[in-house]
Amino acid sequence: LMPQRTSYFALKLPQRWWLLGFDLALDDDINIEQFHFFASLAENHMKAGDAAIVVSHVPHWVVNEYENHSNDSERESNLTELVRTHLK
């Protein structure tokens, strides 16, 4: 578990739950390395019916409202694609 070698992580929890920590960096999105890491995790370790808690360092659901970014489609496009294709 330690030391942490990357700025993102996945932790398997009891009762088929996962804690997925994403690093959105300064671009408000995950990079391609994270995309591949989490896609591989979903395909090789997570099972149908598993649940995930997604965490990041920026609470976009709060920031989007405050900064009026509710229609900003470019934010988190890689993360959105990962969730749609691998973590559904």
CNS distance restraints for C-alpha pairs under 8 A (distance, minus, plus):
assign (resid   7 and name CA) (resid  22 and name CA) 7.59 0.50 0.50
assign (resid   7 and name CA) (resid  23 and name CA) 6.00 0.50 0.50
assign (resid   8 and name CA) (resid  20 and name CA) 7.80 0.50 0.50
assign (resid   8 and name CA) (resid  21 and name CA) 5.22 0.50 0.50
assign (resid   8 and name CA) (resid  22 and name CA) 4.97 0.50 0.50
assign (resid   8 and name CA) (resid  23 and name CA) 5.50 0.50 0.50
assign (resid   8 and name CA) (resid  34 and name CA) 7.29 0.50 0.50
assign (resid   9 and name CA) (resid  20 and name CA) 5.97 0.50 0.50
assign (resid   9 and name CA) (resid  21 and name CA) 5.02 0.50 0.50
assign (resid   9 and name CA) (resid  22 and name CA) 6.90 0.50 0.50
assign (resid  10 and name CA) (resid  18 and name CA) 6.89 0.50 0.50
assign (resid  10 and name CA) (resid  19 and name CA) 5.64 0.50 0.50
assign (resid  10 and name CA) (resid  20 and name CA) 4.56 0.50 0.50
assign (resid  10 and name CA) (resid  21 and name CA) 6.19 0.50 0.50
assign (resid  11 and name CA) (resid  18 and name CA) 5.69 0.50 0.50
assign (resid  11 and name CA) (resid  19 and name CA) 5.07 0.50 0.50
assign (resid  11 and name CA) (resid  20 and name CA) 6.57 0.50 0.50
assign (resid  12 and name CA) (resid  16 and name CA) 7.57 0.50 0.50
assign (resid  12 and name CA) (resid  17 and name CA) 6.35 0.50 0.50
assign (resid  12 and name CA) (resid  18 and name CA) 4.60 0.50 0.50
assign (resid  12 and name CA) (resid  19 and name CA) 6.46 0.50 0.50
assign (resid  13 and name CA) (resid  17 and name CA) 5.00 0.50 0.50
assign (resid  13 and name CA) (resid  18 and name CA) 5.29 0.50 0.50
assign (resid  13 and name CA) (resid  19 and name CA) 6.97 0.50 0.50
assign (resid  16 and name CA) (resid  49 and name CA) 7.83 0.50 0.50
assign (resid  16 and name CA) (resid  50 and name CA) 5.02 0.50 0.50
assign (resid  16 and name CA) (resid  51 and name CA) 6.37 0.50 0.50
assign (resid  17 and name CA) (resid  50 and name CA) 5.86 0.50 0.50
assign (resid  17 and name CA) (resid  51 and name CA) 4.81 0.50 0.50
assign (resid  17 and name CA) (resid  52 and name CA) 5.58 0.50 0.50
assign (resid  17 and name CA) (resid  53 and name CA) 7.48 0.50 0.50
assign (resid  18 and name CA) (resid  50 and name CA) 7.53 0.50 0.50
assign (resid  18 and name CA) (resid  51 and name CA) 6.22 0.50 0.50
assign (resid  18 and name CA) (resid  52 and name CA) 4.61 0.50 0.50
assign (resid  18 and name CA) (resid  53 and name CA) 6.14 0.50 0.50
assign (resid  19 and name CA) (resid  52 and name CA) 5.81 0.50 0.50
assign (resid  19 and name CA) (resid  53 and name CA) 4.90 0.50 0.50
assign (resid  19 and name CA) (resid  54 and name CA) 6.26 0.50 0.50
assign (resid  19 and name CA) (resid  55 and name CA) 7.52 0.50 0.50
assign (resid  20 and name CA) (resid  52 and name CA) 6.73 0.50 0.50
assign (resid  20 and name CA) (resid  53 and name CA) 6.06 0.50 0.50
assign (resid  20 and name CA) (resid  54 and name CA) 4.98 0.50 0.50
assign (resid  20 and name CA) (resid  55 and name CA) 6.17 0.50 0.50
assign (resid  21 and name CA) (resid  54 and name CA) 6.12 0.50 0.50
assign (resid  21 and name CA) (resid  55 and name CA) 4.85 0.50 0.50
assign (resid  21 and name CA) (resid  56 and name CA) 5.81 0.50 0.50
assign (resid  22 and name CA) (resid  30 and name CA) 6.80 0.50 0.50
assign (resid  22 and name CA) (resid  34 and name CA) 7.65 0.50 0.50
assign (resid  22 and name CA) (resid  54 and name CA) 7.43 0.50 0.50
assign (resid  22 and name CA) (resid  55 and name CA) 6.20 0.50 0.50
assign (resid  22 and name CA) (resid  56 and name CA) 5.11 0.50 0.50
assign (resid  22 and name CA) (resid  57 and name CA) 7.87 0.50 0.50
assign (resid  23 and name CA) (resid  29 and name CA) 7.58 0.50 0.50
assign (resid  23 and name CA) (resid  30 and name CA) 6.06 0.50 0.50
assign (resid  23 and name CA) (resid  56 and name CA) 6.11 0.50 0.50
assign (resid  23 and name CA) (resid  57 and name CA) 7.04 0.50 0.50
assign (resid  24 and name CA) (resid  28 and name CA) 4.81 0.50 0.50
assign (resid  24 and name CA) (resid  29 and name CA) 4.44 0.50 0.50
assign (resid  24 and name CA) (resid  30 and name CA) 4.91 0.50 0.50
assign (resid  24 and name CA) (resid  31 and name CA) 7.72 0.50 0.50
assign (resid  24 and name CA) (resid  56 and name CA) 6.90 0.50 0.50
assign (resid  24 and name CA) (resid  57 and name CA) 7.44 0.50 0.50
assign (resid  24 and name CA) (resid  58 and name CA) 7.83 0.50 0.50
assign (resid  24 and name CA) (resid  76 and name CA) 7.82 0.50 0.50
assign (resid  25 and name CA) (resid  29 and name CA) 6.82 0.50 0.50
assign (resid  25 and name CA) (resid  30 and name CA) 7.23 0.50 0.50
assign (resid  27 and name CA) (resid  75 and name CA) 7.83 0.50 0.50
assign (resid  28 and name CA) (resid  75 and name CA) 5.71 0.50 0.50
assign (resid  28 and name CA) (resid  76 and name CA) 5.67 0.50 0.50
assign (resid  29 and name CA) (resid  75 and name CA) 6.36 0.50 0.50
assign (resid  29 and name CA) (resid  76 and name CA) 4.22 0.50 0.50
assign (resid  29 and name CA) (resid  77 and name CA) 6.62 0.50 0.50
assign (resid  29 and name CA) (resid  78 and name CA) 6.17 0.50 0.50
assign (resid  29 and name CA) (resid  79 and name CA) 6.21 0.50 0.50
assign (resid  30 and name CA) (resid  34 and name CA) 6.04 0.50 0.50
assign (resid  30 and name CA) (resid  35 and name CA) 6.65 0.50 0.50
assign (resid  30 and name CA) (resid  76 and name CA) 7.01 0.50 0.50
assign (resid  30 and name CA) (resid  78 and name CA) 6.02 0.50 0.50
assign (resid  30 and name CA) (resid  79 and name CA) 5.93 0.50 0.50
assign (resid  31 and name CA) (resid  35 and name CA) 6.36 0.50 0.50
assign (resid  31 and name CA) (resid  78 and name CA) 7.36 0.50 0.50
assign (resid  32 and name CA) (resid  36 and name CA) 6.21 0.50 0.50
assign (resid  32 and name CA) (resid  78 and name CA) 7.83 0.50 0.50
assign (resid  33 and name CA) (resid  37 and name CA) 6.13 0.50 0.50
assign (resid  34 and name CA) (resid  38 and name CA) 6.07 0.50 0.50
assign (resid  35 and name CA) (resid  39 and name CA) 5.94 0.50 0.50
assign (resid  35 and name CA) (resid  78 and name CA) 7.03 0.50 0.50
assign (resid  35 and name CA) (resid  79 and name CA) 7.33 0.50 0.50
assign (resid  35 and name CA) (resid  82 and name CA) 6.48 0.50 0.50
assign (resid  36 and name CA) (resid  40 and name CA) 5.93 0.50 0.50
assign (resid  37 and name CA) (resid  41 and name CA) 6.19 0.50 0.50
assign (resid  38 and name CA) (resid  42 and name CA) 6.08 0.50 0.50
assign (resid  38 and name CA) (resid  82 and name CA) 7.75 0.50 0.50
assign (resid  39 and name CA) (resid  43 and name CA) 6.20 0.50 0.50
assign (resid  39 and name CA) (resid  82 and name CA) 6.74 0.50 0.50
assign (resid  39 and name CA) (resid  86 and name CA) 5.79 0.50 0.50
assign (resid  39 and name CA) (resid  87 and name CA) 7.87 0.50 0.50
assign (resid  40 and name CA) (resid  44 and name CA) 5.85 0.50 0.50
assign (resid  40 and name CA) (resid  45 and name CA) 7.90 0.50 0.50
assign (resid  41 and name CA) (resid  45 and name CA) 5.30 0.50 0.50
assign (resid  41 and name CA) (resid  46 and name CA) 6.48 0.50 0.50
assign (resid  42 and name CA) (resid  46 and name CA) 4.83 0.50 0.50
assign (resid  42 and name CA) (resid  47 and name CA) 7.57 0.50 0.50
assign (resid  42 and name CA) (resid  86 and name CA) 6.03 0.50 0.50
assign (resid  42 and name CA) (resid  87 and name CA) 6.44 0.50 0.50
assign (resid  43 and name CA) (resid  86 and name CA) 7.19 0.50 0.50
assign (resid  46 and name CA) (resid  50 and name CA) 6.35 0.50 0.50
assign (resid  58 and name CA) (resid  63 and name CA) 7.82 0.50 0.50
assign (resid  59 and name CA) (resid  63 and name CA) 6.27 0.50 0.50
assign (resid  60 and name CA) (resid  64 and name CA) 5.39 0.50 0.50
assign (resid  61 and name CA) (resid  65 and name CA) 6.60 0.50 0.50
assign (resid  62 and name CA) (resid  66 and name CA) 6.34 0.50 0.50
assign (resid  63 and name CA) (resid  67 and name CA) 5.85 0.50 0.50
assign (resid  63 and name CA) (resid  68 and name CA) 7.95 0.50 0.50
assign (resid  63 and name CA) (resid  69 and name CA) 7.82 0.50 0.50
assign (resid  64 and name CA) (resid  68 and name CA) 5.40 0.50 0.50
assign (resid  64 and name CA) (resid  69 and name CA) 4.49 0.50 0.50
assign (resid  64 and name CA) (resid  70 and name CA) 5.45 0.50 0.50
assign (resid  65 and name CA) (resid  69 and name CA) 6.45 0.50 0.50
assign (resid  65 and name CA) (resid  70 and name CA) 6.38 0.50 0.50
assign (resid  73 and name CA) (resid  77 and name CA) 7.20 0.50 0.50
assign (resid  76 and name CA) (resid  80 and name CA) 5.91 0.50 0.50
assign (resid  77 and name CA) (resid  81 and name CA) 6.13 0.50 0.50
assign (resid  78 and name CA) (resid  82 and name CA) 6.16 0.50 0.50
assign (resid  79 and name CA) (resid  83 and name CA) 6.25 0.50 0.50
assign (resid  80 and name CA) (resid  84 and name CA) 6.14 0.50 0.50
assign (resid  81 and name CA) (resid  85 and name CA) 5.97 0.50 0.50
assign (resid  82 and name CA) (resid  86 and name CA) 5.50 0.50 0.50
assign (resid  82 and name CA) (resid  87 and name CA) 6.56 0.50 0.50
assign (resid  83 and name CA) (resid  87 and name CA) 4.53 0.50 0.50
assign (resid  83 and name CA) (resid  88 and name CA) 5.85 0.50 0.50
assign (resid  84 and name CA) (resid  88 and name CA) 5.70 0.50 0.50
